[in-house]
Every structure is written in C-alpha cells, then in structure tokens.
Amino acid sequence: MLRASAEVTTTPLDARAITDRSVDPLLPDGLVLLDFVDAVLTGDGPGRAAARTAVLDALGPTGLVDAAGVIGNFEMMNRIADATGMPVGKGTLKRTAEWRDLIGINGLNHL
C-alpha cells in the first residue's frame, strides 16, 4: 500500500529507509514516523512514549492519531492474512518484486 500510495501521489520515497535507517526516506518527518512504527511494533514502553511524543511534536494530535491508525490497520491486515494462511497473490508478487528487492525482504520464507 505504501508503494502504491507513493506512486499514485507522486510522492518521493526511498523505501530502503524501511529496513536501513542510514537512508533518508525523503518524506517530511519520515524518520520520526519510522521510529514510531518500530516502537509500537516492538512494544518498547519507554521508546514508545518517546516516539509518540516525537510524532505529536512533529505532526500534531491529528497526525499522531492518523499514524497510529495506519499502524493499527496494517497490523490488523497482516495478522488476518497470516492467521488464515492467505498466500501472497501472483499479481502482488509481480507488482512488488522491485520494492521487495529494494528493501531486502525477498529472502523471507513466506514469500
């Protein structure tokens, strides 16, 4: 969804930043958002509080709620797909091949 959104809106994005923090994601406050995602998904309490505050400072209350909602939605979709054993479709594999290679996840055993 991130790939498609960036393409449709012609938003500059360097997806390598997802897995390599030395890369600038090219998004305004992108590193702040990536830190928030990591803190939420790892369950790091103190880190999560600091990341939440950083998002609040950078994007305001509405931006914080939007970011949390996006994280929650992606987690929900992934958990449902994993729990039901839903395979990744051939069309999705084809459309995402370049991005999966770019961020280094092609070798994961579930693809």
HUZIVEN-V619942 format. One record per backbone hydrogen bond with DSSP energy under -1.0 kcal/mol. CO is the residue of the C=O (numbers start at 1). NH is the residue of the N-H. E is the energy in kcal/mol with one decimal. If there is no record, write none. Layout:
BEGIN
<<CO & NH & E> <CO & NH & E>>
END
This chain:
BEGIN
<<1 & 5 & -2.7> <2 & 6 & -2.5> <3 & 7 & -2.1> <4 & 8 & -2.8> <5 & 9 & -2.3> <6 & 11 & -1.7> <14 & 17 & -1.9> <15 & 18 & -2.0> <16 & 19 & -1.0> <16 & 20 & -1.7> <20 & 23 & -2.0> <25 & 14 & -1.7> <27 & 30 & -2.4> <29 & 33 & -2.1> <30 & 34 & -2.5> <31 & 35 & -2.3> <32 & 36 & -1.8> <33 & 37 & -2.5> <34 & 38 & -2.5> <35 & 39 & -2.5> <36 & 40 & -2.6> <37 & 41 & -2.7> <38 & 42 & -2.1> <39 & 43 & -1.1> <44 & 48 & -3.3> <45 & 49 & -2.3> <46 & 50 & -2.1> <47 & 51 & -2.5> <48 & 52 & -2.7> <49 & 53 & -2.2> <50 & 54 & -2.2> <51 & 55 & -2.2> <52 & 56 & -2.6> <53 & 57 & -2.7> <54 & 58 & -2.2> <55 & 59 & -3.5> <56 & 60 & -1.8> <60 & 64 & -2.2> <61 & 65 & -2.3> <62 & 66 & -2.6> <63 & 67 & -2.6> <64 & 68 & -2.5> <65 & 69 & -2.4> <66 & 70 & -2.4> <67 & 71 & -2.3> <68 & 72 & -2.5> <69 & 73 & -2.5> <70 & 74 & -2.5> <71 & 75 & -2.4> <72 & 76 & -2.4> <73 & 77 & -2.6> <74 & 78 & -2.5> <75 & 79 & -2.6> <76 & 80 & -2.3> <77 & 81 & -2.3> <78 & 82 & -2.7> <79 & 83 & -2.9> <80 & 84 & -2.0> <81 & 86 & -2.1> <89 & 93 & -2.6> <90 & 94 & -2.2> <91 & 95 & -2.7> <92 & 96 & -2.1> <96 & 100 & -3.0> <97 & 101 & -2.2> <98 & 102 & -2.4> <99 & 103 & -2.3> <100 & 105 & -2.6> <105 & 108 & -1.7> <108 & 111 & -1.5>>
END
